[in-house]
Structure formats: C-alpha cells, structure tokens
Amino acid sequence: MHRLLSGLHRGGGVPSVPAPPVSGASQEEIRRQNLGAVLRYVHVHGPTSRAELTARLGLNRSTIGALAADLAAAGLVTEEPPATVRRAGRPSLVVSPRTRVYAQALSIEPDRLRAARIGLGGRILDLRETDRDAGASALDAVAPLAALTEEMTRAVEPDAVRAGVAVAVTDTSRDRDGRVRIGGPDEALRAALDAAFAAGPAGPAVLAGDLADIAGLAEHVRGVAAGVDDLVYLHGGAGVSAGIIIGGRLVMGHGGRSGKVGHMVVNPGGLPCECGSRGCWQTEIGEAALLRHAGRDPGSPDGVREVLCAAAAGDPVARAAVERVADWLGFGVANLVNVVNPDTVVFGGSLRDVYTAGADTVRRRLDELALPVSREHVQLRPAALGRDAALIGAAELAFAHLLADPLNVGNPA
C-alpha cells in the first residue's frame, strides 16, 4: 500500500490551476509541471478547447498552444477544429486525450477477477473477467489475471502504449486459523504482480491497494463525489471497508491499513466477528446481517438482491431487515461524520442498495447522533460508478506516473 499515492495530486490529480512553481525550479521543470496540468485536465474533463484551458488553468494563450502542441507531438492528445463554430473569427482548437495510451486496471474481488484496458480520458476499451475460486488467496489470482491480460493484449493496436498497471484487492485474506487478516496487499503479492505485469526494471512498479480506497478514488475523480475534496466512501461486500479522502488525498495510515471501519466496534454485546472481536460494525450492516435478519440462506449468491427486491415489493420481513441494517448503518455513519467531518459520504458495493432502500432511516439516525456542525452540511450519496469503480480507480492510479510527467509516456504494449 505504500506505493498507492505515488504521483497523485490534490483533487484526485486534477488541480483547477497549476501548482505554483517550486522555488528554484528550472524552466524545464515548470514546463513539465504545466504539461501535466493540461494533460490532467483533458484526461478528466474530456475534449477541451484551448480557450477553455487558458481560462481554467490560468496560463496565457501562447503557453497553452505550445503545451498542447508538445502533448500532441508526444502522441498523448489530438488537436482538431471544433465540430461547430458559433462565432466569427478563428476557432479555438479542441484538445482531446488519445486512447492509444492506456492503463491496465485489475481487480481481485471476492467472487470474480476482472481486467480492463482503460484509455487516457477514462473510457473502458476492453474488459474481461473470470470466476474466482472460493477460498483462493489473492496470490492465486495473479496467474489467471495475467492470462486475461494476455488475451487483451493480443487485441491491442500496434501503436498502443501502456502507461502503467494497478490492481484493487478486496480485503478478504485469512490466516491459517480462519481469522480474517486485516491489511492490504502483502509483499509476496506485490512481488508476484511485479513479476507478472511490470514492464521491466525501468518501468513503474505495479500499484496495488485496497478495493475500497481505489473505488473511493474513482468516485472522487469521476463519480458522484467529483470535485469533493473531503469524503468517506463506504464499500459493502463480504465485509465493510472505507476509502477516506481528506484534502483531496487518500488517508492511508501506517502500512496503508486505514479504513477498516467494518471492524469499528459498535455493539460490544453483539455477535462475534470473523476478525476475532465482537460487535464489529460489519456484523450489523454486512451482507450476512441483512440475510440473517430476513431469514435467508447466508450462502445464497443472489440473496441480498432478493431481500432488497422483496422489501421494495412490500414484504414485511424483508422490509424490517432492511430497516434494521439501515439503522445500524446510520449509527456508524454518524460516528464517522463526527470524526472525519466530510462533505460527502458515498455508499458503494452492496451498501449502495441498502442505503437507497433505507435512506430515510440512515438520515434520521445520523441526525439523532451526529454533531450539528458536522451533519448539517454533509451529503449522503449512492455511488455512481457501480462495479466498475474499482477498475476506474485502478486506472487513475496507473495513469498517475504519466500525468505527473507527460514526457515519460510509458512502454509499448
């Protein structure tokens, strides 16, 4: 996890204006910084006229023109006249990111392995997935992910350039005694990923991080929390974890092990948790809790969806189950809001649907327990990017090296 934030900038790598030059910086350093600002802007916002770049980035027209020309010469953007011209005079050229430059994004999820090729600009160009064997370790996932990537690479254009590789890893690893091990990717996994995907010793290392952190980054850059610098992203699945972004940067903690909010004790007299504690938040709001309260088989792959559908149809048992989980969800969110004081809380994974079904209950509990100074401004939002959030966030990590130094384009596919 220590590699996770390398090269990222405030606001998910998308500053509204270039950062002020570092004291003593050379002209070449300033130029590279400005190149990064232009490329980051079109990467996130899409095709943008030179005139808008001039206004948004605070640089003069001739500087923007020179920077855009340099990026075009490097094969990172195109410059074309606008499709429509609305006023007299010479139209401002439109700068667009080129998808020939792409990121390799991977995710290791509880039941699936997914691989995507995502072009500069954030569009998913190719996506492949396969089942993940029950009980398989994250290390076991490297070979099948490499096979998916190999299939994808055979379909890549000859002039395509891979800017980097990043993987989102769900936090489901277990020790030999069966207890869940709380932590991010370990060194053995990092070494295996580097061996399978790194483009030689000169290329950037493969970036790896917790799925909730990376999905939270995606919602921050391209999703429902775009432009919000202080947010908590809650991800529900087999467990519950959070991506916490403060001042536009992910909060990592020692060894990259922050965000394990599912193991925040909220009910000391509650059920034992698989981590070895008792009354953890995820025992009250996780998928297993919803199924338990609804009297459903905890092993059913479609159980959560069935309970939510039944609740929406008016089934009283399913509805009561949703309300109970939503109440505990609001309880924990109130505590997080008091501690973090975010502008937005985003609900992703299975918690997205639980929140949508029980939003009034979550908000009521939040209003009861959170400090007024924290609760009055906070927005609660369902995630916008769905299951692709982890891949989209992984791509943002993989592009970070290029966006920090656009003249270091990357390695041929």
C-alpha positions in Angstrom: 0.0 0.0 0.0 2.9 2.4 0.4 3.0 2.8 -3.4 -0.6 3.8 -3.6 -0.4 7.5 -3.6 2.8 7.9 -5.6 2.3 10.7 -8.2 -1.2 11.7 -7.2 -2.1 15.3 -6.7 -4.7 17.2 -4.8 -8.3 16.7 -6.0 -7.5 13.2 -7.4 -4.8 14.6 -9.6 -6.9 17.3 -11.2 -6.0 20.7 -10.0 -8.0 23.6 -11.3 -4.8 25.6 -11.8 -1.2 24.5 -12.0 0.6 24.3 -8.7 2.9 27.3 -8.1 6.4 26.6 -9.2 8.7 25.2 -6.6 11.3 27.7 -5.5 14.4 27.4 -7.7 12.6 25.2 -10.2 14.2 25.2 -13.7 12.2 26.3 -16.8 12.2 22.6 -17.9 10.6 21.6 -14.5 8.0 24.3 -14.8 7.2 23.2 -18.4 6.8 19.6 -17.3 4.5 20.7 -14.5 2.4 22.7 -16.9 2.2 19.9 -19.3 0.9 17.7 -16.5 -1.8 20.3 -15.7 -3.0 20.4 -19.3 -3.0 16.6 -19.7 -4.7 16.0 -16.4 -7.5 18.5 -17.3 -8.4 16.9 -20.6 -7.9 13.4 -19.1 -10.7 14.1 -16.5 -12.9 16.6 -18.4 -12.6 15.3 -21.9 -12.1 17.3 -25.1 -11.5 20.9 -24.2 -10.8 24.0 -26.3 -7.5 25.8 -26.0 -9.6 28.9 -24.9 -11.1 27.0 -22.0 -7.8 25.6 -21.0 -6.4 29.1 -20.9 -9.3 30.3 -18.7 -9.3 27.2 -16.4 -5.5 26.8 -15.9 -4.5 30.5 -15.7 -1.9 30.3 -18.4 -1.7 32.6 -21.4 -2.8 31.5 -24.9 0.6 31.1 -26.4 1.7 28.9 -23.5 -1.4 26.7 -23.8 -0.8 26.5 -27.5 2.8 25.4 -27.1 1.9 22.9 -24.3 -0.9 21.4 -26.4 1.4 21.1 -29.4 4.1 19.3 -27.3 1.5 16.8 -25.9 0.2 16.2 -29.5 3.8 15.6 -30.7 4.2 13.0 -27.9 1.1 11.2 -29.0 -0.9 12.0 -25.9 -3.6 14.3 -27.3 -5.1 15.4 -30.6 -5.9 18.9 -31.7 -8.8 19.5 -34.1 -11.1 22.3 -35.0 -14.5 22.3 -33.2 -17.4 20.4 -34.8 -19.5 23.6 -34.7 -18.4 27.2 -34.8 -20.7 29.7 -33.1 -18.9 33.0 -33.6 -16.8 34.8 -36.1 -13.0 34.6 -36.1 -10.6 31.7 -35.9 -12.0 28.9 -33.8 -10.0 27.6 -30.8 -8.7 24.1 -31.4 -10.1 21.3 -29.3 -7.6 19.3 -27.3 -8.6 15.6 -26.7 -6.9 12.7 -24.9 -5.7 9.8 -27.1 -6.9 6.4 -26.1 -3.9 4.7 -27.7 -2.3 5.5 -24.3 -4.0 3.2 -21.8 -3.8 1.9 -18.3 -4.0 -1.8 -17.3 -6.6 -2.0 -14.5 -7.1 -5.2 -12.5 -9.4 -6.1 -9.5 -9.3 -9.1 -7.2 -12.9 -9.4 -5.8 -14.4 -12.0 -3.5 -16.0 -14.0 -6.4 -14.5 -12.5 -9.6 -11.3 -11.5 -11.2 -11.5 -8.6 -13.6 -9.1 -7.0 -16.0 -9.7 -3.9 -18.1 -7.8 -1.7 -20.6 -8.8 1.9 -19.9 -7.7 4.7 -22.3 -6.4 8.1 -21.4 -9.6 10.0 -20.7 -11.1 7.3 -18.6 -13.0 5.2 -21.3 -13.1 1.4 -20.8 -11.8 0.0 -24.1 -11.8 -3.7 -23.2 -13.0 -5.6 -20.1 -12.7 -9.3 -19.3 -13.4 -11.3 -16.2 -13.5 -14.8 -14.8 -14.7 -16.6 -11.7 -12.5 -16.6 -8.6 -12.4 -20.0 -6.8 -13.8 -19.9 -3.2 -11.0 -19.9 -0.7 -8.4 -18.9 -3.2 -5.8 -16.4 -1.9 -5.0 -13.1 -3.6 -1.7 -14.6 -4.7 -3.6 -17.4 -6.5 -5.3 -14.7 -8.6 -2.1 -13.4 -10.3 -1.9 -16.2 -12.9 -5.5 -16.0 -14.1 -5.3 -12.2 -14.2 -2.1 -12.5 -16.3 -4.0 -14.8 -18.7 -6.9 -12.3 -19.0 -4.4 -9.5 -19.7 -2.5 -11.6 -22.3 -5.8 -12.2 -24.1 -6.5 -8.5 -24.1 -3.0 -7.5 -25.2 -3.4 -9.6 -28.4 -6.3 -7.3 -29.4 -4.3 -4.0 -28.8 -3.4 -1.7 -31.7 0.3 -1.9 -32.7 1.0 1.7 -31.7 -0.7 1.5 -28.3 1.3 2.4 -25.2 0.7 1.1 -21.7 1.2 3.9 -19.1 1.0 1.7 -16.0 -0.7 -1.2 -14.2 -2.7 -1.1 -10.9 -4.8 -3.6 -9.0 -7.5 -3.2 -6.5 -7.6 -6.0 -3.9 -10.6 -6.8 -1.7 -9.8 -7.3 1.9 -10.7 -11.0 2.4 -7.4 -12.7 3.2 -7.4 -15.2 6.1 -4.8 -16.7 8.4 -4.4 -20.4 8.8 -6.8 -20.4 11.7 -9.5 -19.0 9.6 -9.5 -15.5 11.1 -9.6 -12.6 8.7 -6.3 -10.8 8.4 -6.8 -7.0 8.4 -4.5 -5.4 6.0 -3.7 -4.6 2.4 -1.7 -6.5 -0.2 1.4 -8.2 1.3 4.9 -8.2 -0.1 4.5 -11.7 -1.7 1.6 -10.4 -3.7 3.5 -7.3 -4.7 6.4 -9.4 -5.9 4.1 -11.7 -7.9 2.3 -8.7 -9.5 5.6 -7.0 -10.4 6.9 -10.3 -11.9 3.7 -10.8 -14.0 2.9 -7.3 -15.1 5.8 -4.8 -14.7 7.4 -3.7 -17.9 11.0 -4.4 -17.0 13.2 -2.8 -14.3 12.9 0.7 -16.0 9.1 0.8 -15.9 7.0 1.9 -13.0 6.1 -0.8 -10.5 2.7 -2.3 -10.3 0.5 -0.3 -7.9 -1.7 -2.2 -5.5 -4.3 -1.1 -3.0 -7.4 -1.9 -1.0 -10.5 -2.0 -3.2 -12.5 0.5 -1.1 -9.6 3.0 -1.3 -9.4 2.7 -5.0 -13.2 2.7 -5.6 -13.4 5.8 -3.4 -10.7 7.5 -5.6 -12.8 6.7 -8.7 -15.9 8.3 -7.2 -13.8 11.3 -6.2 -12.4 11.8 -9.7 -15.2 10.6 -12.0 -18.2 9.7 -9.9 -20.8 11.2 -7.6 -18.1 12.9 -5.5 -16.2 14.5 -8.3 -14.7 17.8 -7.1 -15.3 17.0 -3.4 -12.1 17.0 -1.5 -13.3 15.6 1.8 -15.3 12.4 1.6 -15.8 8.9 3.0 -16.6 6.1 0.6 -18.1 3.1 2.3 -17.9 -0.3 0.4 -20.1 -3.2 1.4 -19.5 -6.8 0.3 -18.2 -9.8 2.2 -17.0 -7.2 4.7 -17.2 -3.4 5.1 -14.3 -1.0 4.5 -13.8 2.7 3.6 -11.8 4.9 1.4 -11.3 8.2 3.2 -10.2 11.2 1.2 -9.2 14.4 3.1 -7.9 17.5 1.3 -8.1 15.5 -2.0 -5.7 12.8 -0.8 -6.4 9.3 0.4 -5.8 8.7 4.1 -3.6 5.6 4.3 -2.4 5.2 7.9 0.6 3.2 9.0 1.4 0.5 6.4 -1.7 1.5 4.4 -4.1 -0.1 6.8 -6.6 2.6 7.5 -10.2 2.5 6.5 -11.1 -0.8 8.2 -14.3 0.7 9.5 -16.2 -2.6 9.4 -14.2 -3.6 12.5 -15.2 -0.5 14.4 -17.0 -1.9 17.5 -20.5 -0.5 17.7 -22.2 -3.2 19.8 -20.0 -4.8 22.4 -22.7 -7.3 23.3 -23.2 -8.2 19.7 -22.2 -11.1 17.6 -18.6 -12.4 17.2 -16.8 -11.1 14.2 -14.6 -13.2 11.9 -11.7 -10.9 12.9 -11.8 -12.2 16.5 -13.6 -9.3 18.1 -17.3 -8.9 19.0 -19.9 -6.4 17.8 -18.0 -5.0 14.8 -20.0 -2.7 12.6 -19.9 -5.2 9.7 -21.8 -7.8 11.9 -24.7 -5.3 11.9 -24.6 -3.9 8.3 -22.8 -6.5 6.2 -24.5 -8.8 3.7 -24.6 -11.6 6.2 -26.5 -9.4 8.7 -29.2 -8.5 6.1 -29.7 -12.1 5.1 -29.8 -13.2 8.8 -32.5 -10.7 9.7 -34.5 -11.7 6.6 -34.3 -15.4 7.4 -32.4 -16.1 4.2 -29.6 -18.6 3.4 -26.3 -16.7 4.1 -24.7 -18.7 1.3 -27.1 -17.6 -1.4 -25.2 -15.7 -4.2 -28.4 -13.7 -5.1 -29.7 -13.4 -1.5 -29.0 -9.7 -1.0 -30.7 -8.7 -4.2 -33.7 -11.0 -3.4 -34.1 -9.4 0.0 -34.0 -5.9 -1.4 -36.5 -6.7 -4.1 -38.8 -8.3 -1.6 -38.6 -5.2 0.6 -39.4 -3.0 -2.3 -42.4 -5.2 -3.1 -43.7 -4.7 0.5 -42.6 -8.0 2.1 -42.8 -7.1 5.9 -39.9 -9.4 7.0 -37.6 -8.2 4.2 -38.6 -4.6 4.9 -37.8 -5.0 8.6 -34.4 -6.5 7.8 -33.6 -3.5 5.6 -34.7 -1.0 8.2 -32.6 -2.7 10.9 -29.5 -2.7 8.8 -30.1 0.9 7.7 -30.5 1.9 11.4 -27.1 0.5 12.2 -25.7 2.0 9.0 -26.8 5.4 10.2 -25.4 4.7 13.6 -21.9 4.1 12.2 -22.0 6.9 9.7 -22.8 9.3 12.5 -19.6 8.3 14.3 -17.6 8.7 11.1 -19.1 12.1 10.4 -18.2 13.2 13.9 -14.6 12.0 13.5 -13.9 12.9 9.9 -16.3 15.8 9.2 -16.6 15.0 5.4 -18.6 16.9 2.9 -20.0 13.7 1.4 -20.5 10.1 2.4 -20.7 7.7 -0.6 -22.3 4.3 -0.3 -20.8 1.6 -2.7 -20.9 -2.1 -3.2 -23.9 -3.7 -1.5 -24.3 -0.7 0.8 -25.4 1.3 -2.2 -28.6 -0.6 -2.5 -29.1 -0.8 1.3 -28.7 2.9 1.6 -31.1 3.6 -1.4 -33.7 1.3 0.2 -33.3 2.8 3.7 -32.1 6.3 3.1 -34.7 7.9 5.4 -33.7 5.7 8.3 -30.0 6.3 7.7 -30.5 10.1 7.7 -32.8 10.0 10.7 -30.2 8.1 12.8 -27.4 10.5 11.5 -29.5 13.5 12.6 -30.0 12.0 16.0 -26.4 11.2 16.8 -24.1 13.4 14.7 -22.9 16.8 15.9 -24.9 19.6 14.2 -21.7 21.3 13.0 -20.8 18.1 11.1 -24.2 16.8 10.0 -25.7 20.0 8.6 -23.5 20.2 5.5 -22.8 16.5 4.9 -24.3 15.0 1.8 -25.2 11.3 1.6 -25.0 9.8 -1.9 -25.2 6.4 -3.6 -22.1 5.6 -5.7 -22.4 6.3 -9.4 -19.8 4.0 -11.0 -21.2 0.6 -9.9 -19.0 -2.4 -10.1 -16.5 -0.7 -12.5 -15.4 1.8 -9.7 -12.5 -0.4 -8.7 -11.2 -0.7 -12.2 -11.7 3.0 -13.0 -9.9 3.9 -9.7 -7.1 1.5 -10.5 -6.7 3.2 -13.9 -6.3 6.6 -12.2 -3.5 5.1 -10.1 -1.8 3.6 -13.1 -2.0 7.0 -15.0 -0.6 8.9 -12.1 3.0 8.5 -13.2 2.3 9.7 -16.7 0.1 12.6 -15.5 2.9 13.8 -13.2 5.4 13.7 -16.1 3.8 13.5 -19.5 7.1 13.3 -21.4 7.6 9.9 -19.8 5.0 8.3 -22.0 5.4 4.7 -20.9 6.2 1.4 -22.6 4.8 -0.1 -25.8 2.0 -2.6 -25.2 
